[in-house]
Amino acid sequence: MRNRLFEAVKELVGGQITGGDDLSEYQFHDGQTPPTQAEVDAKIKELEAEYNNKKYQRDRATSYPSIQEQLDMQYWDAVNGTKKWQEAVAKVKTDNPKPE
């Protein structure tokens, strides 16, 4: 919870802050106005939704062939007139669709 809390508070107030596991333990070093618990809770929900909406990106990143493999596919596609690289990329995109 601390990492989410810290990230939310940091986005709300900016500047230098130090904190613990609870908002009441935070120290604001640059004259920031401390956020309310409601503001922090709303920001945490927003950050979690943003993270969840980008799951497809994380899944795609680990599913694509390496750059070296993709370059090799592109070379052989050009030599042989095939579309293996396009098919490999399309499969990753199909298997991990963007949310609408």
C-alpha positions, -999 to +999 in steps of 0.1 A: +000+000+000+028+024+008+041+026-028+006+034-041+001+059-014+034+075-020+029+077-058-006+092-053+006+118-028+036+127-050+013+132-081-011+153-061+015+177-045+048+173-063+080+184-047+099+166-020+079+145+004+087+117+029+062+093+043+053+061+059+024+037+057-003+063+065-010+098+051-007+112+087+030+102+087+039+122+056+061+153+058+059+179+031+092+198+026+084+223-001+054+241+015+029+219-003-007+217+010-012+181+022-040+164+003-071+151+020-076+113+024-104+115-001-081+131-027-055+104-021-081+076-024-094+090-056-058+094-070-050+058-060-081+045-079-071+066-109-036+053-109-048+017-105-072+021-134-045+035-156-022+006-147-049-020-154-058-004-187-022-008-198-020-045-191-021-053-228+011-033-233+029-053-206+017-085-220+026-076-256+061-065-245+069-100-232+052-117-261+069-101-291+100-119-305+133-102-297+144-073-320+171-096-334+145-122-343+122-096-358+150-082-379+159-117-391+122-123-400+121-091-419+153-100-439+140-134-448+106-121-456+122-097-481+144-125-496+116-151-498+086-128-504+069-141-472+051-122-444+062-141-413+072-109-394+038-093-401+020-126-390+041-128-358+033-092-348-004-096-358-006-127-336+008-108-306-017-080-311-046-104-316-037-124-285-033-092-264-059-067-277-062-031-266-092-024-244-118-003-259 
